[in-house]
């Protein structure tokens, strides 16, 4: 929850006709009993928030002894994965995303936390030849 629980990432490198988004925002808050985290990924265009892209939940599964992540996309996609620390002090999420048409694909997110509170994350897509880096974002703490 460092940095006020809210971050923004510039999307200029990925803007297109199908993705006219200037930036993405990510907000986290505690869930019930401070035993889980609730997150929201949102889009920003022309300086204004345009809506929630996905809702997220991170919880500790006491039976499996693992942090599990659930992502519910505004397009109906459901992602389920495991969150674990990396040897470099960051976090890794390996997730299977299920689209409304029944198709599925594996995604991996790797994130490091910088001393200034920034978070650097890279998304990888699993392909027949291995993991391929898709996007990298620098998430900066957002003023509350």
Residue, then its C-alpha position, 0 to 999 in steps of 0.5 A: x500500500x506504499x505510495x498511498x495505494x494509487x499509481x499512474x502509468x503513461x501509455x503513450x508508447x501503446x496508443x492506437x486507434x483501438x486503444x486511445x488511452x493516455x494513461x492507466x491508473x491502479x488503486x489498491x485498498x484493504x478488503x474485509x478484515x484487512x485480509x485481502x486487497x481490492x484493486x481497480x485498473x482504470x483508463x485515463x484519456x484527455x486528462x479524464x478517467x474513462x472507466x474501470x478496465x478491471x477489478x482485482x482481488x489478492x488474497x492469501x489461500x490458507x490451505x495452499x499457502x499461496x497468494x492468489x490473484x483474481x482479475x475481472x475485466x470489463x470485457x468479461x475476461x477472468x484471470x486467475x493466478x499466483x503471486x510470488x516474490x522474486x529473488x530481486x525483491x519484486x513480485x511475479x504474477x503468473x495468470x491464466x486469462x479466460x476470455x468470454x469466447x472460452x479461449x485462454x492464454x497465459x500471462x506473466x507480470x514481473x514487477x519491481x519496486x523502486x526506492x522512490x515508490x515507483x513500480x516497474x512492471x512488464x507483461x509477458x505473453x506465453x507463446x509456443x517459443x516461450x515467454x515474450x515481453x509485451x509491454x513495460x510500464x513505470x507506475x508512479x505514486x499518484x497524489x491523493 
